[in-house]
Amino acid sequence: MATTQSNSPLLLIADQSSCYPPAAFQFVADGLIYTASRAAGQQLAADLPSAEKSHVTGQQLSIGLREYAIDRFGMLAPCVLRHWNIVRTEDFGRIVYALIQEGQLHKSPDDSIEDFNSVFDFDEAFAPKALAARIAVS
């Protein structure tokens, strides 16, 4: 994962948010790229207009961030996320909307922070059996 530099916009945003460290903001930014590229690949077959290809919903991003965490950290994914104070999908939404507020991300008129509410249960999604099954499929 790329590290933030002292003059990085992500570091400044994290400094304003006492809840999440800079690494959490970097993870979400990287995870958005991961999720959007996977979604774009799936949507190419549907031949959607390019503006639609680059947009992901809060639900899609939450699921994509879960997948990115598992791909990146394996069985340690829940520990890493907890270390960053990310314990529910609403935390993803708070980070995303902090990035939107600071002009680092954009949203569509249909997007809402509520799109991140209860997308999945962290305890179930990151349970050892669920993680092992997901890692085995990779």
Buried (B, 14 or more C-beta within 10 A) or exposed (E): EEEBEEEBBBBBBBEEBEEBBBBBBBBBBBBBEBBBEBBBEEBEEEEEEEEEBEBBBBBBBBBBBBBBBBBBBBEEBBEBBEEBBBEBBBBBBBBBBBBBEBEBBEBEEEBBBEBBBEBBEBEEBBEEEBBEEBEEEE
